[in-house]
């Protein structure tokens, strides 16, 4: 049995300013995409949330191939894997320290 996954990624898309409005419309057409920020000089911050990692790379490729797009880079990716256990029995983490690996 496979566990459900949630992939959350953020992208920075650089587009020619004259193509900004059309690119925003095209990106917004993806059900799993949400635009979180726009700069009038042609930068768009996009957040993707999906159950399949392959979708993320497909969307990046589609965005890169849009007219006027100069580039698209993934700047964040998190995978949340569901479990079959009851999470109500988990003890809270009360540690205030941050290890070197967490930095």
Protein Blocks (a to p, Z undefined) as FASTA:
>chain_A
ZZdddddddddddddfklmmmmmmmmmmpmkbccfbdcfkopacdddddfbfklmmmmmm
mmmmpghiabdcdfbdcdddddfbdfklpccdfbfbdcfklZZ
